[in-house]
């Protein structure tokens, strides 16, 4: 099941930039670190913002502190200088975009009603439109969505490949099972992986030198996926090669070497688009 953090990253209909910002008290002590996103819509000549707020760690209302830090976020946005050229229009930069007032607050802990009322009252005179998204939002989305693909990867390829691919697929309305987003504290690793392997329509194998050298979970996942193919008598494996050759794959698994694979060198957009088509979203 997807987490609130996953929805924070994939709930975007525009170009986004994000950064971590510490929320501090008056003495400069860090209270909580939030992820701030600026959503740039060049066609509408506008931008809006969103915040991901982890567990409060004793902070009463970090959401209010986030709103108080908007000036810092806008200053960071002014330093982006993102430039684009839309069809039949002059070149446009992120500096030209106007703030719509829309602010989305993704809070791992539900915001008490009295804090919501306080925030709405303070935001209204400023023209800010606040939307709270927390546990209820996550649960409603989970009920409506089911992961369509399982991403099997070596942990050393997480940052550079697996996470980027998971986000790219999610933004294309293709929910995926991805360990960082699909597991909660206290979950059984084995049970969660087995559930994902059995329930997802397809299984994406990110085949890298790290994966091929992994004799632990990566090997176990591949064997489980291959066993599922034998039992169900259908092809569920979607290979993505990154930094490996046909001989490397053949040495690892001759049967796997016969599968048509996507090449990570073709670019994230190309790989994600072709995977969505193969998954059948």
C-alpha positions in Angstrom: 0.0 0.0 0.0 1.2 3.5 -0.8 2.3 5.8 2.0 1.5 9.5 2.4 5.1 10.3 1.4 4.7 8.5 -1.9 1.5 10.5 -2.6 3.3 13.7 -1.7 5.8 13.0 -4.5 3.5 11.7 -7.1 0.6 14.2 -6.6 2.0 16.6 -9.2 0.6 17.8 -12.5 3.4 20.2 -13.2 7.2 20.5 -13.1 8.4 20.3 -9.5 11.5 21.2 -7.6 11.9 20.1 -3.9 14.3 20.7 -1.1 14.5 19.9 2.7 14.0 22.8 5.1 14.5 22.7 8.8 11.8 24.2 10.9 13.5 26.0 13.9 12.4 27.7 17.1 13.3 31.3 17.9 16.7 30.2 19.2 17.5 28.5 15.9 17.1 24.9 17.2 15.9 22.5 14.6 12.4 21.2 15.5 11.5 19.1 12.5 12.8 18.8 8.9 10.1 19.0 6.2 10.3 18.5 2.5 9.0 21.5 0.5 8.0 21.4 -3.2 7.4 24.1 -5.7 5.1 23.1 -8.5 5.8 25.2 -11.6 2.9 25.4 -14.2 4.3 27.4 -17.1 1.2 27.0 -19.2 -0.9 28.7 -16.5 2.0 31.1 -15.7 1.5 30.1 -12.0 3.0 28.0 -9.2 1.8 26.5 -6.0 3.6 24.7 -3.1 3.3 21.6 -0.9 4.9 20.4 2.3 5.6 16.9 3.6 5.7 16.9 7.4 6.9 13.8 9.2 5.9 12.8 12.7 5.9 15.9 14.9 8.4 14.8 17.5 6.8 17.0 20.2 6.1 19.9 17.9 2.5 21.0 18.4 1.7 22.4 15.0 4.6 22.1 12.4 2.1 23.0 9.7 1.8 26.5 11.0 5.6 26.8 11.2 5.7 25.7 7.5 3.4 28.5 6.5 5.6 30.9 8.5 8.6 29.7 6.4 7.0 30.6 3.1 9.3 33.5 2.7 12.3 31.3 2.9 10.7 28.9 0.4 9.9 31.7 -2.1 13.5 33.0 -1.8 14.7 29.5 -2.7 12.3 29.4 -5.6 13.7 32.7 -6.9 17.1 31.2 -7.1 15.9 28.3 -9.3 15.8 30.2 -12.6 14.1 27.4 -14.5 13.5 28.4 -18.1 11.2 26.9 -20.8 9.7 27.8 -24.1 6.1 26.9 -24.8 4.7 26.4 -28.3 4.0 29.8 -30.0 5.1 31.7 -26.8 8.1 33.5 -25.8 10.7 32.1 -23.5 9.4 31.9 -19.9 11.3 31.6 -16.6 10.1 30.4 -13.2 10.7 34.0 -12.0 7.6 35.1 -14.1 5.2 32.6 -12.5 2.6 34.0 -10.0 1.8 32.3 -6.8 -1.8 30.9 -6.9 -2.1 30.7 -3.1 -2.6 27.0 -3.1 -0.8 25.2 -0.3 -1.0 21.4 0.3 0.1 20.1 3.7 0.9 16.4 3.8 1.1 15.5 7.5 2.0 12.1 8.8 0.0 12.9 12.0 -3.6 14.2 11.6 -3.9 18.0 12.3 -6.3 18.7 15.2 -9.4 20.6 14.2 -8.6 23.6 16.3 -5.2 24.0 14.6 -6.9 23.7 11.2 -9.3 26.5 12.1 -6.4 28.7 13.3 -4.5 28.1 10.1 -7.5 28.7 7.8 -8.3 32.0 9.6 -4.7 33.2 9.4 -4.4 32.1 5.7 -7.6 33.6 4.4 -6.6 37.3 4.6 -3.4 36.5 2.8 -5.3 34.8 -0.1 -3.8 31.4 0.8 -5.9 28.3 0.1 -4.9 25.5 2.4 -5.6 21.8 1.9 -4.8 19.2 4.6 -3.8 15.7 3.5 -3.1 13.1 6.2 -4.0 9.6 7.2 -7.6 9.8 5.9 -6.4 11.0 2.5 -3.8 8.2 2.4 -6.3 5.5 3.3 -8.9 6.7 0.8 -6.3 6.7 -2.0 -5.1 3.2 -1.0 -8.6 1.9 -1.2 -8.9 3.2 -4.7 -5.5 2.1 -5.9 -3.7 -1.2 -6.0 0.0 -1.6 -7.0 0.3 -2.8 -10.6 4.0 -3.5 -10.6 6.6 -4.8 -8.2 10.0 -3.2 -8.4 12.8 -5.6 -7.6 16.2 -4.0 -7.2 19.5 -4.1 -5.3 19.5 -1.6 -2.4 22.7 0.0 -3.8 20.7 1.0 -6.9 17.9 2.6 -4.9 18.8 6.2 -5.2 20.0 6.3 -8.8 17.5 4.0 -10.4 14.7 2.4 -8.3 13.4 5.4 -6.6 13.4 7.6 -9.7 11.6 4.9 -11.6 9.0 4.4 -8.9 8.2 8.1 -8.9 8.1 8.3 -12.7 5.7 5.3 -12.9 3.5 6.7 -10.1 3.2 10.1 -11.8 2.0 8.2 -14.9 -0.9 6.8 -12.8 0.8 3.5 -12.5 1.0 2.6 -8.8 3.9 0.4 -7.8 5.1 -1.7 -4.9 8.4 -0.2 -3.8 9.9 -1.0 -0.5 10.6 2.5 0.7 7.0 3.6 0.1 5.1 0.4 0.6 6.4 -0.7 4.0 5.5 0.7 7.4 7.5 0.5 10.6 7.0 -2.9 12.1 6.1 -4.6 8.9 7.5 -8.1 8.2 10.0 -7.7 5.3 9.3 -11.3 4.0 5.5 -11.1 4.3 5.3 -7.6 2.7 7.6 -8.6 -0.3 5.7 -11.9 -0.8 2.4 -10.0 -0.8 3.7 -7.5 -3.4 5.2 -10.3 -5.6 1.9 -12.2 -5.6 -0.6 -9.3 -6.0 1.1 -7.1 -8.6 0.3 -7.5 -12.3 4.0 -7.3 -13.4 7.4 -7.5 -11.7 10.1 -5.1 -12.9 13.6 -6.4 -12.5 16.3 -3.7 -12.4 19.3 -5.7 -13.5 22.6 -4.1 -12.7 26.0 -5.5 -11.7 24.9 -5.0 -8.1 21.7 -7.0 -8.6 23.6 -9.9 -10.4 26.1 -10.0 -7.5 23.4 -10.1 -4.8 23.0 -13.6 -3.5 20.5 -12.4 -0.8 17.1 -10.8 -1.2 17.5 -9.9 -4.9 18.2 -13.5 -5.8 15.3 -14.7 -3.6 12.9 -12.2 -5.3 14.0 -13.3 -8.8 13.4 -17.0 -7.9 10.0 -16.2 -6.5 9.0 -14.2 -9.5 10.2 -17.0 -11.8 8.3 -19.5 -9.8 5.1 -17.4 -10.1 5.6 -17.4 -13.9 5.8 -21.2 -13.9 2.7 -21.6 -11.8 0.5 -19.0 -13.6 1.9 -19.9 -17.0 2.3 -16.2 -18.0 5.0 -13.7 -18.4 5.2 -11.3 -15.5 8.9 -10.2 -15.6 9.8 -6.9 -17.2 13.6 -6.6 -17.3 15.5 -3.2 -17.2 19.2 -3.5 -17.9 21.6 -0.9 -16.5 25.3 -1.4 -17.0 25.1 -5.1 -17.9 25.6 -7.1 -21.1 23.8 -10.0 -22.6 26.6 -12.3 -21.4 26.2 -11.0 -17.9 22.5 -11.8 -17.9 23.1 -15.2 -19.5 25.6 -16.2 -16.9 23.1 -15.2 -14.2 20.1 -16.9 -15.8 20.0 -18.2 -19.4 16.2 -18.0 -19.5 16.3 -14.3 -18.4 18.7 -13.5 -21.2 16.0 -14.5 -23.7 13.6 -11.8 -22.5 13.3 -8.5 -24.4 14.6 -5.8 -22.0 14.5 -2.1 -21.7 17.8 -0.2 -21.5 18.3 2.3 -18.7 20.6 4.3 -20.9 17.6 5.2 -23.1 16.5 7.6 -20.4 14.0 7.6 -17.5 11.1 9.0 -19.5 11.5 6.4 -22.3 11.8 3.5 -19.9 8.9 4.6 -17.7 6.6 5.2 -20.8 7.4 1.8 -22.2 6.9 0.1 -18.9 3.5 1.7 -18.5 2.5 0.3 -21.9 3.8 -3.1 -21.0 2.0 -3.2 -17.7 -1.2 -2.2 -19.4 -2.3 0.8 -17.3 
